[in-house]
Amino acid sequence: MIKHMRFLCLLIIIFSAKTGYGQRISRDSATQILKLTPAFTIYRDNYIVTGTTPTEVPTGENSDIKYQISFKHRLTDASLPWNSYLFLTYTQKAFWDIYSWSSPFDEINFNPGLGLGKLLFRNGELLGSLALQIEHESNGRDSTQSRSWNFVSGSYTMLITPKSVVQLKAWLPFFYKSDNPDLIDYVGYTQAMYILEIKKDKLILDVLGRKGALGWKGNIQAQLNYRPTNSGNAFITLQWYHGYAESLIDYQKKTNMLRLGISVKPFNYLFY
């Protein structure tokens, strides 16, 4: 796990060194972008990918389809105190054992949230954004199959260059111990995301890592996204997941999955 993370960090450093800086976004431009951005739009990546464990022969037991649906709705346009704005989010992630007998859905995770966001500026230029959210995540099951937790999260998204973004997020969990008392050992309290546009409007690398509260029981997800056309925001996506808690039902299980498919990505990660 540590070796994989070091290798990805090395790739990030190499690609960042080759990234141009261009022009920063001014306060007026950022305010205009916020106003012109549709209130209802994509939040996280929307994708459908399929794959298997790369170290094993593919079978119906170790292969699946994974998809994610994610959107947000901005309720205000920086009209609240401190020029902040209110937004709703919803993300649904599913694991479909399509290659197994009867092709059952193995797990569906639901993640709604309510947040307060604010753009940050320095010397009249956009620096990044802050967000404070209250979130819930569960698998919609009952009895011994129930998995759920609630948390208050804070995130800081920083524009490093016009082609690269870093997001740091931390959370304080509550009301989770009855269903999964050791969940935090695997999902931890923090995560970091790095997004790099390697080739303008064509090739994007994004890496998301979590550190579990117990040892190295976290996870890392890396995606390489290629946009085959010059219109729309659909990408061919190669996704690699390594670690724990890919799904709530199996959060204690370590997985290693390589999947390929199609994704639709948000145009701007700084604006909620």
HUWOGI-V618293 format. One record per residue. N is the residue number from 1. RES is the residue in three letters. OMEGA is omega as a letter, one per 40 degrees, with the letter a starting at -180 (999 if undefined). D_FIRST is the distance of its C-alpha to the first C-alpha in whole Angstrom. Layout:
n=N res=RES omega=OMEGA d_first=D_FIRST
n=N res=RES omega=OMEGA d_first=D_FIRST
This chain:
n=1 res=MET omega=a d_first=0
n=2 res=ILE omega=i d_first=4
n=3 res=LYS omega=i d_first=5
n=4 res=HIS omega=a d_first=5
n=5 res=MET omega=i d_first=6
n=6 res=ARG omega=i d_first=9
n=7 res=PHE omega=i d_first=10
n=8 res=LEU omega=i d_first=11
n=9 res=CYS omega=i d_first=13
n=10 res=LEU omega=i d_first=15
n=11 res=LEU omega=a d_first=16
n=12 res=ILE omega=a d_first=17
n=13 res=ILE omega=a d_first=19
n=14 res=ILE omega=a d_first=20
n=15 res=PHE omega=i d_first=22
n=16 res=SER omega=a d_first=23
n=17 res=ALA omega=a d_first=25
n=18 res=LYS omega=a d_first=27
n=19 res=THR omega=i d_first=27
n=20 res=GLY omega=a d_first=31
n=21 res=TYR omega=i d_first=32
n=22 res=GLY omega=a d_first=35
n=23 res=GLN omega=i d_first=37
n=24 res=ARG omega=i d_first=36
n=25 res=ILE omega=a d_first=37
n=26 res=SER omega=i d_first=40
n=27 res=ARG omega=a d_first=41
n=28 res=ASP omega=i d_first=44
n=29 res=SER omega=a d_first=41
n=30 res=ALA omega=i d_first=39
n=31 res=THR omega=i d_first=41
n=32 res=GLN omega=i d_first=43
n=33 res=ILE omega=i d_first=39
n=34 res=LEU omega=a d_first=39
n=35 res=LYS omega=a d_first=42
n=36 res=LEU omega=i d_first=42
n=37 res=THR omega=i d_first=39
n=38 res=PRO omega=a d_first=40
n=39 res=ALA omega=a d_first=39
n=40 res=PHE omega=a d_first=38
n=41 res=THR omega=a d_first=35
n=42 res=ILE omega=i d_first=31
n=43 res=TYR omega=i d_first=28
n=44 res=ARG omega=i d_first=25
n=45 res=ASP omega=i d_first=24
n=46 res=ASN omega=a d_first=26
n=47 res=TYR omega=i d_first=25
n=48 res=ILE omega=a d_first=25
n=49 res=VAL omega=i d_first=23
n=50 res=THR omega=a d_first=23
n=51 res=GLY omega=a d_first=20
n=52 res=THR omega=i d_first=18
n=53 res=THR omega=a d_first=15
n=54 res=PRO omega=a d_first=15
n=55 res=THR omega=a d_first=15
n=56 res=GLU omega=i d_first=18
n=57 res=VAL omega=a d_first=21
n=58 res=PRO omega=i d_first=22
n=59 res=THR omega=i d_first=24
n=60 res=GLY omega=a d_first=26
n=61 res=GLU omega=a d_first=23
n=62 res=ASN omega=i d_first=20
n=63 res=SER omega=a d_first=21
n=64 res=ASP omega=i d_first=23
n=65 res=ILE omega=i d_first=24
n=66 res=LYS omega=i d_first=22
n=67 res=TYR omega=a d_first=24
n=68 res=GLN omega=i d_first=25
n=69 res=ILE omega=a d_first=28
n=70 res=SER omega=i d_first=28
n=71 res=PHE omega=i d_first=31
n=72 res=LYS omega=i d_first=33
n=73 res=HIS omega=i d_first=36
n=74 res=ARG omega=a d_first=37
n=75 res=LEU omega=i d_first=40
n=76 res=THR omega=i d_first=42
n=77 res=ASP omega=i d_first=42
n=78 res=ALA omega=a d_first=41
n=79 res=SER omega=i d_first=44
n=80 res=LEU omega=i d_first=43
n=81 res=PRO omega=a d_first=43
n=82 res=TRP omega=i d_first=41
n=83 res=ASN omega=i d_first=41
n=84 res=SER omega=a d_first=39
n=85 res=TYR omega=a d_first=38
n=86 res=LEU omega=a d_first=38
n=87 res=PHE omega=i d_first=35
n=88 res=LEU omega=i d_first=34
n=89 res=THR omega=i d_first=31
n=90 res=TYR omega=i d_first=30
n=91 res=THR omega=i d_first=27
n=92 res=GLN omega=a d_first=27
n=93 res=LYS omega=a d_first=24
n=94 res=ALA omega=i d_first=25
n=95 res=PHE omega=a d_first=23
n=96 res=TRP omega=i d_first=26
n=97 res=ASP omega=a d_first=26
n=98 res=ILE omega=a d_first=28
n=99 res=TYR omega=i d_first=28
n=100 res=SER omega=i d_first=29
n=101 res=TRP omega=a d_first=32
n=102 res=SER omega=i d_first=34
n=103 res=SER omega=a d_first=31
n=104 res=PRO omega=i d_first=30
n=105 res=PHE omega=a d_first=28
n=106 res=ASP omega=a d_first=26
n=107 res=GLU omega=i d_first=25
n=108 res=ILE omega=i d_first=26
n=109 res=ASN omega=a d_first=25
n=110 res=PHE omega=a d_first=27
n=111 res=ASN omega=i d_first=27
n=112 res=PRO omega=i d_first=30
n=113 res=GLY omega=i d_first=30
n=114 res=LEU omega=a d_first=33
n=115 res=GLY omega=i d_first=33
n=116 res=LEU omega=a d_first=34
n=117 res=GLY omega=i d_first=33
n=118 res=LYS omega=i d_first=35
n=119 res=LEU omega=a d_first=35
n=120 res=LEU omega=a d_first=34
n=121 res=PHE omega=i d_first=37
n=122 res=ARG omega=a d_first=37
n=123 res=ASN omega=i d_first=40
n=124 res=GLY omega=a d_first=41
n=125 res=GLU omega=a d_first=38
n=126 res=LEU omega=i d_first=35
n=127 res=LEU omega=a d_first=32
n=128 res=GLY omega=a d_first=30
n=129 res=SER omega=i d_first=30
n=130 res=LEU omega=i d_first=30
n=131 res=ALA omega=i d_first=30
n=132 res=LEU omega=a d_first=30
n=133 res=GLN omega=i d_first=30
n=134 res=ILE omega=a d_first=30
n=135 res=GLU omega=i d_first=28
n=136 res=HIS omega=i d_first=28
n=137 res=GLU omega=a d_first=26
n=138 res=SER omega=i d_first=26
n=139 res=ASN omega=i d_first=27
n=140 res=GLY omega=a d_first=30
n=141 res=ARG omega=i d_first=31
n=142 res=ASP omega=i d_first=33
n=143 res=SER omega=a d_first=33
n=144 res=THR omega=i d_first=30
n=145 res=GLN omega=a d_first=28
n=146 res=SER omega=i d_first=28
n=147 res=ARG omega=i d_first=25
n=148 res=SER omega=i d_first=26
n=149 res=TRP omega=i d_first=26
n=150 res=ASN omega=a d_first=27
n=151 res=PHE omega=i d_first=26
n=152 res=VAL omega=a d_first=28
n=153 res=SER omega=i d_first=26
n=154 res=GLY omega=a d_first=26
n=155 res=SER omega=i d_first=25
n=156 res=TYR omega=i d_first=26
n=157 res=THR omega=a d_first=25
n=158 res=MET omega=i d_first=26
n=159 res=LEU omega=a d_first=28
n=160 res=ILE omega=i d_first=27
n=161 res=THR omega=i d_first=29
n=162 res=PRO omega=a d_first=30
n=163 res=LYS omega=a d_first=28
n=164 res=SER omega=a d_first=25
n=165 res=VAL omega=i d_first=24
n=166 res=VAL omega=i d_first=21
n=167 res=GLN omega=i d_first=21
n=168 res=LEU omega=a d_first=20
n=169 res=LYS omega=i d_first=21
n=170 res=ALA omega=a d_first=21
n=171 res=TRP omega=i d_first=23
n=172 res=LEU omega=a d_first=25
n=173 res=PRO omega=i d_first=25
n=174 res=PHE omega=i d_first=28
n=175 res=PHE omega=a d_first=30
n=176 res=TYR omega=a d_first=27
n=177 res=LYS omega=a d_first=27
n=178 res=SER omega=a d_first=30
n=179 res=ASP omega=a d_first=27
n=180 res=ASN omega=a d_first=24
n=181 res=PRO omega=a d_first=24
n=182 res=ASP omega=a d_first=20
n=183 res=LEU omega=a d_first=19
n=184 res=ILE omega=i d_first=18
n=185 res=ASP omega=a d_first=16
n=186 res=TYR omega=a d_first=14
n=187 res=VAL omega=i d_first=15
n=188 res=GLY omega=a d_first=16
n=189 res=TYR omega=a d_first=18
n=190 res=THR omega=i d_first=17
n=191 res=GLN omega=i d_first=16
n=192 res=ALA omega=i d_first=16
n=193 res=MET omega=i d_first=17
n=194 res=TYR omega=a d_first=18
n=195 res=ILE omega=a d_first=21
n=196 res=LEU omega=i d_first=22
n=197 res=GLU omega=a d_first=25
n=198 res=ILE omega=i d_first=25
n=199 res=LYS omega=a d_first=28
n=200 res=LYS omega=i d_first=31
n=201 res=ASP omega=a d_first=31
n=202 res=LYS omega=a d_first=29
n=203 res=LEU omega=a d_first=26
n=204 res=ILE omega=i d_first=23
n=205 res=LEU omega=i d_first=19
n=206 res=ASP omega=a d_first=18
n=207 res=VAL omega=i d_first=14
n=208 res=LEU omega=a d_first=14
n=209 res=GLY omega=i d_first=11
n=210 res=ARG omega=i d_first=12
n=211 res=LYS omega=i d_first=11
n=212 res=GLY omega=a d_first=12
n=213 res=ALA omega=a d_first=15
n=214 res=LEU omega=i d_first=14
n=215 res=GLY omega=i d_first=11
n=216 res=TRP omega=a d_first=8
n=217 res=LYS omega=i d_first=9
n=218 res=GLY omega=i d_first=9
n=219 res=ASN omega=i d_first=8
n=220 res=ILE omega=i d_first=9
n=221 res=GLN omega=i d_first=12
n=222 res=ALA omega=i d_first=13
n=223 res=GLN omega=i d_first=17
n=224 res=LEU omega=a d_first=19
n=225 res=ASN omega=a d_first=23
n=226 res=TYR omega=i d_first=26
n=227 res=ARG omega=a d_first=29
n=228 res=PRO omega=a d_first=32
n=229 res=THR omega=a d_first=35
n=230 res=ASN omega=i d_first=37
n=231 res=SER omega=a d_first=38
n=232 res=GLY omega=a d_first=36
n=233 res=ASN omega=i d_first=32
n=234 res=ALA omega=a d_first=31
n=235 res=PHE omega=i d_first=28
n=236 res=ILE omega=a d_first=26
n=237 res=THR omega=i d_first=22
n=238 res=LEU omega=a d_first=19
n=239 res=GLN omega=i d_first=17
n=240 res=TRP omega=i d_first=13
n=241 res=TYR omega=i d_first=11
n=242 res=HIS omega=i d_first=8
n=243 res=GLY omega=a d_first=8
n=244 res=TYR omega=i d_first=11
n=245 res=ALA omega=i d_first=14
n=246 res=GLU omega=i d_first=15
n=247 res=SER omega=a d_first=18
n=248 res=LEU omega=a d_first=20
n=249 res=ILE omega=a d_first=22
n=250 res=ASP omega=a d_first=18
n=251 res=TYR omega=i d_first=16
n=252 res=GLN omega=a d_first=15
n=253 res=LYS omega=i d_first=14
n=254 res=LYS omega=a d_first=11
n=255 res=THR omega=i d_first=11
n=256 res=ASN omega=a d_first=11
n=257 res=MET omega=i d_first=14
n=258 res=LEU omega=a d_first=15
n=259 res=ARG omega=a d_first=19
n=260 res=LEU omega=i d_first=22
n=261 res=GLY omega=a d_first=24
n=262 res=ILE omega=i d_first=27
n=263 res=SER omega=i d_first=26
n=264 res=VAL omega=a d_first=28
n=265 res=LYS omega=i d_first=27
n=266 res=PRO omega=a d_first=29
n=267 res=PHE omega=a d_first=31
n=268 res=ASN omega=a d_first=30
n=269 res=TYR omega=a d_first=27
n=270 res=LEU omega=a d_first=30
n=271 res=PHE omega=a d_first=32
n=272 res=TYR omega=999 d_first=32
